[in-house]
Amino acid sequence: MRPEARQGDMTRFVARALLLPALVTAAAILVKGYAQPGDGFSAGVVASLGVLLQYMAFGKEEAERLLPLPPAGLLCFGGLLFALTIAAVPLLLGDPPLTHYPPPGEEPIHLGTLELITAVAFDLGIFLLVFSFSLGVMRLISATREEGEE
């Protein structure tokens, strides 16, 4: 077996092995970002890097077969709309934009150890925006590259 073939197999193995840890790390950053360093933006970047590694190791068609994700534009629009809604709802309640609920001093609802506050929802919208934008750029670059090869 040629060294290039072994190197390609190793790259694919490492890419596949790192996908789940990258996504789990992104989820951890997403849900703990409001209390510790990190946020939806950082989580989106980490998840994007895991998916980017799949595109680089396997190519566009195989990566999309492994990760059947919806159209990037739809996800991007949904994330933006969700984040803007979370930011604007306080205006309807007479508070400044981006006011977090529940207010300080009140006990938030808990889902296990996760505190369900509006900062988590806003970070989810930012995560979707960053991740889907990165996904769209990856798809565009890989499609352009494949067109150039043909």
ABEGO torsion letter per residue (X at the ends): XBAAAAAAAAAAAAAAAAAAAAAAAAAAAAAAAAABBEBAAAAAAAAAAAAAAAAAAAEAAAAAAABBBBBAAAAAAAAAAAAAAAAAAAAAAGBBBGBBOBBBGBBBBBBEABBBBAAAAAAAAAAAAAAAAAAAAAAAAAAAAAAAAX
